[in-house]
Amino acid sequence: EEVKNVIDFVKAQVEDTEYSSNVLDSIERVHTSGAGGNDRDQEDEFLPEAIEVVVQAQQASVSMLQRRFRIGGSAEHEREYRGFRTMKLYIETLGCPKNFNDSEGIAGIWERSGMNMTDDPAQADAILVNTCGFINDAKKESIDKIFEMADFIEEEDGQAAAEETDAEKKILIVSGCLSQRYGSELFDEMPEVDIFLGVNDYEKLPQIVQNFKRGQRQKLFSCQPEKFMEFSERKTEENPYTATLRIAEGCNNCCAYCVIPQIRGKYRSRPMENILQEAEELASKGCREVILIAQDVTEYGRDLYGELMLAKLLRKLCRIEGLRWIRLMYCYEDKITDELIEVMASEEKICHYIDIPLQHISDHVLSSMNRHSTTESIKDTLCRLRKAIPDIHIRTTLITGFPGEREEDFDELVDFVENQKFERLGVFAYSREEGTVAGEMENQIDEEIKQARADSIMRRQMDISREVNEEKVGRIFEVLVDGQDEEGAYIGRTQYDAPEIDNTVIFQAEQELVPGDLVRVVITDAFDYDIVGRMEE
């Protein structure tokens, strides 16, 4: 039935685009005769076009076609047909963990096509900048990185031999949220960039680069798909002791300050069986920690199964052998149910850590932000979490200087931070974004006031963080080793800290350790954002 649906869709697509009857015949043949069997009696010269039609129609990925329907012929044949060139790709990633997850998907897709990745831009045939476009600072960082890579390519090409052909010159590609959001404008303003790619077009990257001709710049921004789009492949580290696990894409929350729904589309849950399969694959490679990510992790399942399913997903993830830590990021307060809290409290593998971007506590500001939370609901949820899980470490982010934020709103926020004593907290001065409801609001606040308010809270939070850390001195914690510093001390994290954004444990050990080891560490000293210790003998 699934094969038939794909064929029927592609028939309509072929008729609309006037593809040849030979290609349509090829599609039917590779689906019907190929489904359920591995044998192919003859080469099909139209196979590349057949695959391309299905993939570009967003009805399937190349991987799904090859794995489930057993099609694909020989890789050598397809490469020969397309005039295949082996090329190396270097990726520069900016932004949040979701973007790094995308980059791993891009790398997997690239290598699956028969090409190679490189960590050295000088060795690359193509350089891709995977950008962030969420707030002004992130946009500036992304634009600066694009120009940095453009200057690097110009310098490299200038030093290349005179006989270098156009085909051998480096190709500059820009993808990610900034590209999706501003791609058409940037295409006109940045002639240095050869290819602009949207967030839904990574599967097409190898083909686009293979067919690229110097002077024929390209931009591709496909419409948002109706369902979650799987990467045909994902390239993780060789020993991925920690890894993100994407459970959904898009967002339905429509906060007044946010552009993510415009960039990433509506919320699309990933089928649970696919999540569990990837988690099992990660565990089989030695992964100890999986970090669940989405624009809103707590919304998981409603669109696909008719109910919130995060708690049930967590139960099943906890049954996977090899996984030790399961971490929740990007949770929305109004969807943190009693069932979810009970699962977090009862399942040993789930970290006693949760990331909840609250943004504010004043009902006046929350309403203006179009948040679904209230002062009362936030305080109630935090109370339920701390009662059920006494040692839970809560990370949150706050926004200061939202349009119309009054002095009394800010004072309420300061009091809230001082009373709650969040273990982990970040504060951002409001960033006015075009195309958002908040961007058009009156009562915009001066930049200096916004930043001063953010700085004021962060100064107080520094003291709170130190107090929290000092309470750990003399206690023993399980620590996941991340590496070593220049002086030979080991760097790691407790279950209360997410990689890259939270605190670290700096400790000494007599024996040699490697990233991914879990060891017991006695804490001997504490600082604002780090703790120090020694490995228990």
C-alpha positions, 0 to 999 in steps of 0.5 A: 500500500505504501509503495502504491501511494508513492507511485500514484503520487509520482504519476501525478507529479510526472504528468504535471511536469511532463516527464518522459514516459520512460521515467514513469515506467522506471519509477513503476518498475523499481518500486513494484519489481524492486519491493521486497527483493534485492535482485536487479536483473538489468541496469536502468538508465532512467533510475537516477531520474526516477529516484530524483522525482520521488525525492524532490516530490518529498514523498521519500528519501533516497535512503528510504527508497533503497532500504525499504523498496530495495532499489538503487541499482549499483552506486557506480552506475548512478555515479557514472550516469551523473558524471560523478566527481568525488568531492570533499565538504567542510561544514562550519556550524553556528547556533543551537544543538538542533543546527549541529544535528542538521549538520550531522545529517548533511554530513551523512547525506554527503558521505552516503552519496560517495563523497567525503567530509574533511575537518580542514577547509583548505582541503575542501572542494566545497565549504558549507556555513550552517547558519543561525537566524534567531536573534540579531547577535546570531544573525551577525555572527552568521554573516561574519562567518560567511564573509570569513569563509568567502575571504578564505576561499578568495585567498585560497583560489588566489594562491592556486596554480594558474591552471586550476579550472573552474570546476576545481575552485571551492564552492561556498554554500550557505544553509540553515535558518538565516538562509531559509529566512533571508535567502532570496535577499542574501542571494542578491546581496552576497554574490560571493556565495554560490549556493543558498539552501533551505532547511528542507533541502539537504537531501538535494545537496550532493546533486546540486553540488555535482551539477554546479557550474561556475557563474550559475549561482543557485538558491533552493527553498522548498516548501515546508513538508507536511510530515517529519522528514528523516535524514537518509543518513546521519554522521556522528563522531566515531565514538559518540558517547553523547549525541542529540536525538531529534524527536520533532521539527517545527513549532506551533507555539507562535510566540510574539517575538519568535520567527521559528514557525516561519523558518521551520514550519508547523510542528511535526512529530517524528514517528516513535519507532524511528526515534527508538531505532536511532537511539538503539543505533547510537547505543550500539556505537557506545553512546552513553547520553542522548539529549532529546531536542525539538523546538518544543520537546513536550509537544511531542506526539499530539499531531501524530498520535492525538495526545502528548506522548513524551512520557511514553517515549521516555519509558521506551528509551529507558529500556534501551541497553547501553544508554545511561543518561537521557536529557530533556531540552526545550520543554514548555511549562504548560505541557509538563504533565504529572505523568511526565514528572512521574516518569522523570522521578521514577526512571533512573536513566532520565537526568534530574535536569530539565530545560524550560525556557520560561522567558518571563514571570509577569502575567502582563509580559507573558500575555504580550508574548503570547505565551500559554503560561501564567505566573501561577502555572509557572510557580505551580509547575516548578513546585511540582518538579522540585517536590517530586525530584528534590535534586532536580536542576532546572535550566531556564532562559529569560528575556528582558526589555520585551516591548511594554515591560514596565519597571514593576514587571522587571522587579517581579522578574528579579524577585522571581529569580532570587526566590527560585534560585535556578541552578542554571539560567541565561538571560537575553535582552529582547531582540526586535525581529522583523516579521514578528508580532512583537517587532511591530509593537509600540513601547519598544524599549531602549537597547541600553535599558534592555541590556542593563536589565539582563546584566542585572539579573546575570550578576545576581545569578552568578552569586546563586550559581556559586551558592548552588556549586558550594553545596556540592563540596564534599559530595560524590557525583557520577561524572561523564568525561568530556576530555582534558584541558591543556594542563592535563586535568580532566573535564567532565559533567554531572547529570545536572549539566548539558554539554557546551552550555552548562557547568563543568567538573574539573578533576584529577585522576590517577588512571587514564580516562577517555571521553565517555567514561563515567567515574565517581568524583569527590568535589573539593572546591566550587566557583561561579560556574565550575566545580573542582574535584578528584576521582574517587579511588 
